[in-house]
């Protein structure tokens, strides 16, 4: 199923462009345990069985919850998925998201990820820049990225990436170590990163949109629903299919905590968008209309 989305060279591997994001496996607000731990484990196992070989996670989801579920469900990882984690934040006792960007905090987070995933080396680690939750802020990443590059040189990390980053921050990071991916907010109605996607495509760097289906609330559009009905798809499948058409370096990580929803998301790989349908989708969203 996922193979229909095509592949992309990523982290020394060839991955299917339709991946899976584990964030929703934690409890409400990405905090605490899942309501149904066995369903969470079943989701992970079915994702891999369906061809997903790119899983996105972080040890601050829960915290520790999603990584421990991934370990319980998939360790010792016989199918060898590329597991991408991120560091740069922590959770307080009430579940708030707080910066954890000092080199010592980043080092501690790397060791937490290693321990909870049950691995000796992490496939990919993204430095999650705080900015605000939806968009990056200007500023140097040098000191923080250098701390992760030092851990990479120690053999604890294979590849590095950035999350919530600007083009200038990507360029600065690339002057320190190779950047395998950039993970930013981008979807059918939020297209601020159009130029960055094209820039990264030219460099062979993966672009991984977070909130690919809108954010905390799904994309809602009469136009999207009308197009989806025309092609016998769901609105969310259509929005994911649009992302797959956007550029060959776009890797998707839609998340869910149910197997039924997982199957619906993965089926987006089979949705075919004609040029006419694509043109109609391109007109959706306030940013597209004001471009």
TILUMLO-875954 format. One line per field, with one value per residue (C-alpha): chain; x, y, z; residue number from 1. Coordinates in steps of 0.1 Angstrom, whole numbers. Layout:
kette	A / ... $
x	X / ... $
y	Y / ... $
z	Z / ... $
nr	NUM / ... $
// end
This chain:
kette	A / A / A / A / A / A / A / A / A / A / A / A / A / A / A / A / A / A / A / A / A / A / A / A / A / A / A / A / A / A / A / A / A / A / A / A / A / A / A / A / A / A / A / A / A / A / A / A / A / A / A / A / A / A / A / A / A / A / A / A / A / A / A / A / A / A / A / A / A / A / A / A / A / A / A / A / A / A / A / A / A / A / A / A / A / A / A / A / A / A / A / A / A / A / A / A / A / A / A / A / A / A / A / A / A / A / A / A / A / A / A / A / A / A / A / A / A / A / A / A / A / A / A / A / A / A / A / A / A / A / A / A / A / A / A / A / A / A / A / A / A / A / A / A / A / A / A / A / A / A / A / A / A / A / A / A / A / A / A / A / A / A / A / A / A / A / A / A / A / A / A / A / A / A / A / A / A / A / A / A / A / A / A / A / A / A / A / A / A / A / A / A / A / A / A / A / A / A / A / A / A / A / A / A / A / A / A / A / A / A / A / A / A / A / A / A / A / A / A / A / A / A / A / A / A / A / A / A / A / A / A / A / A / A / A / A / A / A / A / A / A / A / A / A / A / A / A / A / A / A / A / A / A / A / A / A / A / A / A / A / A / A / A / A / A / A / A / A / A / A / A / A / A / A / A / A / A / A / A / A / A / A / A / A / A / A / A / A / A / A / A $
x	0 / 27 / 48 / 23 / 35 / 70 / 103 / 131 / 167 / 168 / 192 / 212 / 181 / 154 / 122 / 86 / 73 / 42 / 54 / 39 / 40 / 37 / 27 / -9 / -1 / 4 / -26 / -47 / -25 / 4 / 7 / 5 / -3 / -27 / -63 / -57 / -21 / -28 / -44 / -14 / 10 / -13 / -12 / 26 / 28 / 2 / 20 / 53 / 35 / 19 / 52 / 59 / 97 / 99 / 85 / 86 / 87 / 102 / 110 / 91 / 59 / 43 / 70 / 87 / 54 / 57 / 93 / 85 / 55 / 76 / 102 / 75 / 58 / 88 / 121 / 145 / 133 / 138 / 122 / 147 / 124 / 142 / 132 / 134 / 133 / 136 / 151 / 149 / 119 / 107 / 74 / 66 / 43 / 12 / 22 / 34 / 60 / 92 / 125 / 153 / 180 / 212 / 239 / 236 / 198 / 203 / 228 / 205 / 176 / 197 / 205 / 168 / 159 / 186 / 174 / 136 / 139 / 164 / 190 / 228 / 226 / 197 / 189 / 180 / 177 / 160 / 168 / 134 / 136 / 109 / 98 / 61 / 42 / 34 / 63 / 100 / 117 / 150 / 182 / 214 / 213 / 251 / 257 / 228 / 235 / 272 / 263 / 243 / 271 / 295 / 272 / 270 / 308 / 307 / 286 / 253 / 235 / 237 / 220 / 209 / 180 / 161 / 124 / 107 / 136 / 141 / 161 / 189 / 190 / 192 / 222 / 239 / 234 / 247 / 279 / 284 / 272 / 251 / 213 / 192 / 157 / 137 / 104 / 82 / 45 / 31 / -1 / -27 / -38 / -5 / 22 / 47 / 75 / 69 / 103 / 121 / 107 / 120 / 154 / 157 / 146 / 175 / 198 / 184 / 172 / 139 / 111 / 87 / 56 / 42 / 5 / 0 / -38 / -41 / -30 / -50 / -82 / -84 / -85 / -121 / -130 / -161 / -138 / -117 / -147 / -161 / -129 / -126 / -161 / -154 / -124 / -141 / -117 / -120 / -109 / -80 / -68 / -70 / -50 / -23 / -23 / -18 / 13 / 27 / 23 / 39 / 75 / 94 / 114 / 82 / 79 / 46 / 41 / 4 / -4 / -32 / -40 / -64 / -58 / -89 / -76 / -41 / -56 / -74 / -42 / -21 / -47 / -40 / -9 / -33 / -52 / -45 / -48 / -51 / -36 / -71 / -78 / -44 / -51 / -83 / -66 / -39 / -66 / -76 / -64 / -59 / -22 / -28 / -55 / -32 / -1 $
y	0 / 25 / 17 / 35 / 68 / 62 / 63 / 87 / 82 / 92 / 85 / 61 / 41 / 41 / 49 / 48 / 83 / 74 / 70 / 72 / 97 / 83 / 115 / 106 / 73 / 92 / 103 / 135 / 165 / 142 / 136 / 104 / 69 / 60 / 51 / 17 / 6 / -26 / -7 / 16 / -14 / -29 / 3 / 3 / -33 / -29 / 2 / -17 / -47 / -24 / -11 / 19 / 21 / 57 / 64 / 97 / 100 / 119 / 110 / 142 / 127 / 114 / 120 / 86 / 70 / 67 / 56 / 28 / 18 / 16 / -5 / -29 / -32 / -35 / -42 / -56 / -40 / -69 / -48 / -20 / 11 / 45 / 59 / 97 / 114 / 150 / 168 / 204 / 204 / 188 / 185 / 198 / 180 / 196 / 187 / 221 / 222 / 239 / 246 / 222 / 235 / 237 / 213 / 193 / 190 / 179 / 153 / 140 / 138 / 117 / 92 / 91 / 83 / 56 / 40 / 41 / 29 / 2 / 11 / 19 / 45 / 68 / 68 / 105 / 132 / 165 / 196 / 209 / 247 / 263 / 295 / 291 / 258 / 265 / 286 / 292 / 322 / 337 / 331 / 311 / 273 / 269 / 261 / 237 / 219 / 217 / 198 / 173 / 170 / 162 / 133 / 122 / 121 / 99 / 74 / 80 / 95 / 86 / 116 / 150 / 172 / 203 / 210 / 243 / 259 / 287 / 285 / 305 / 281 / 252 / 268 / 275 / 239 / 226 / 244 / 223 / 189 / 173 / 179 / 148 / 164 / 194 / 190 / 221 / 229 / 226 / 214 / 222 / 255 / 264 / 269 / 293 / 268 / 265 / 281 / 260 / 228 / 236 / 246 / 214 / 193 / 207 / 197 / 162 / 169 / 154 / 177 / 162 / 183 / 181 / 188 / 175 / 174 / 209 / 209 / 206 / 207 / 190 / 210 / 220 / 233 / 229 / 230 / 202 / 181 / 187 / 177 / 146 / 135 / 139 / 115 / 91 / 99 / 114 / 150 / 139 / 113 / 140 / 165 / 138 / 129 / 166 / 167 / 136 / 155 / 187 / 176 / 143 / 150 / 154 / 125 / 121 / 111 / 113 / 101 / 82 / 59 / 36 / 9 / 20 / 55 / 42 / 23 / 53 / 74 / 48 / 45 / 81 / 67 / 52 / 84 / 97 / 134 / 146 / 179 / 195 / 182 / 194 / 229 / 230 / 220 / 246 / 273 / 262 / 280 / 317 / 316 / 302 / 328 / 357 / 344 $
z	0 / 10 / -20 / -43 / -28 / -42 / -24 / -14 / -3 / 33 / 62 / 41 / 32 / 6 / 25 / 14 / 13 / 33 / 68 / 103 / 131 / 166 / 185 / 188 / 206 / 238 / 259 / 255 / 248 / 239 / 277 / 297 / 286 / 258 / 265 / 248 / 250 / 231 / 202 / 201 / 198 / 171 / 152 / 151 / 141 / 113 / 100 / 96 / 82 / 56 / 44 / 66 / 71 / 84 / 119 / 136 / 174 / 203 / 239 / 250 / 237 / 268 / 280 / 272 / 263 / 225 / 225 / 250 / 229 / 198 / 217 / 230 / 196 / 173 / 192 / 181 / 149 / 125 / 97 / 104 / 100 / 100 / 134 / 135 / 169 / 180 / 210 / 223 / 245 / 278 / 296 / 331 / 356 / 340 / 305 / 293 / 265 / 277 / 260 / 267 / 243 / 264 / 253 / 285 / 281 / 245 / 256 / 283 / 258 / 234 / 261 / 271 / 234 / 232 / 264 / 257 / 221 / 231 / 206 / 206 / 180 / 168 / 131 / 128 / 154 / 147 / 167 / 175 / 175 / 196 / 178 / 183 / 177 / 141 / 127 / 132 / 146 / 134 / 154 / 154 / 158 / 159 / 195 / 197 / 164 / 173 / 205 / 184 / 159 / 187 / 198 / 161 / 161 / 192 / 173 / 191 / 161 / 124 / 108 / 119 / 110 / 120 / 130 / 129 / 110 / 86 / 54 / 70 / 100 / 76 / 58 / 92 / 103 / 70 / 77 / 108 / 97 / 70 / 73 / 64 / 68 / 78 / 96 / 95 / 96 / 60 / 45 / 18 / 35 / 52 / 25 / 39 / 32 / -6 / -14 / 13 / -1 / -35 / -21 / -2 / -32 / -51 / -23 / -20 / 16 / 28 / 38 / 64 / 70 / 105 / 110 / 74 / 79 / 95 / 131 / 162 / 140 / 106 / 74 / 68 / 34 / 12 / -18 / -5 / 3 / -32 / -49 / -27 / -35 / -72 / -70 / -46 / -18 / 17 / 23 / 44 / 19 / -8 / 13 / 19 / -18 / -26 / -4 / -22 / -55 / -41 / -44 / -46 / -14 / 7 / 32 / 51 / 87 / 94 / 129 / 145 / 174 / 156 / 130 / 110 / 107 / 99 / 69 / 57 / 59 / 41 / 14 / 4 / -14 / -40 / -47 / -82 / -87 / -123 / -133 / -133 / -98 / -86 / -100 / -81 / -48 / -53 / -50 / -15 / 16 / 25 / 18 / -17 / -25 / -14 / -32 $
nr	1 / 2 / 3 / 4 / 5 / 6 / 7 / 8 / 9 / 10 / 11 / 12 / 13 / 14 / 15 / 16 / 17 / 18 / 19 / 20 / 21 / 22 / 23 / 24 / 25 / 26 / 27 / 28 / 29 / 30 / 31 / 32 / 33 / 34 / 35 / 36 / 37 / 38 / 39 / 40 / 41 / 42 / 43 / 44 / 45 / 46 / 47 / 48 / 49 / 50 / 51 / 52 / 53 / 54 / 55 / 56 / 57 / 58 / 59 / 60 / 61 / 62 / 63 / 64 / 65 / 66 / 67 / 68 / 69 / 70 / 71 / 72 / 73 / 74 / 75 / 76 / 77 / 78 / 79 / 80 / 81 / 82 / 83 / 84 / 85 / 86 / 87 / 88 / 89 / 90 / 91 / 92 / 93 / 94 / 95 / 96 / 97 / 98 / 99 / 100 / 101 / 102 / 103 / 104 / 105 / 106 / 107 / 108 / 109 / 110 / 111 / 112 / 113 / 114 / 115 / 116 / 117 / 118 / 119 / 120 / 121 / 122 / 123 / 124 / 125 / 126 / 127 / 128 / 129 / 130 / 131 / 132 / 133 / 134 / 135 / 136 / 137 / 138 / 139 / 140 / 141 / 142 / 143 / 144 / 145 / 146 / 147 / 148 / 149 / 150 / 151 / 152 / 153 / 154 / 155 / 156 / 157 / 158 / 159 / 160 / 161 / 162 / 163 / 164 / 165 / 166 / 167 / 168 / 169 / 170 / 171 / 172 / 173 / 174 / 175 / 176 / 177 / 178 / 179 / 180 / 181 / 182 / 183 / 184 / 185 / 186 / 187 / 188 / 189 / 190 / 191 / 192 / 193 / 194 / 195 / 196 / 197 / 198 / 199 / 200 / 201 / 202 / 203 / 204 / 205 / 206 / 207 / 208 / 209 / 210 / 211 / 212 / 213 / 214 / 215 / 216 / 217 / 218 / 219 / 220 / 221 / 222 / 223 / 224 / 225 / 226 / 227 / 228 / 229 / 230 / 231 / 232 / 233 / 234 / 235 / 236 / 237 / 238 / 239 / 240 / 241 / 242 / 243 / 244 / 245 / 246 / 247 / 248 / 249 / 250 / 251 / 252 / 253 / 254 / 255 / 256 / 257 / 258 / 259 / 260 / 261 / 262 / 263 / 264 / 265 / 266 / 267 / 268 / 269 / 270 / 271 / 272 / 273 / 274 / 275 / 276 / 277 / 278 / 279 / 280 / 281 / 282 / 283 / 284 / 285 / 286 / 287 / 288 / 289 / 290 / 291 $
// end
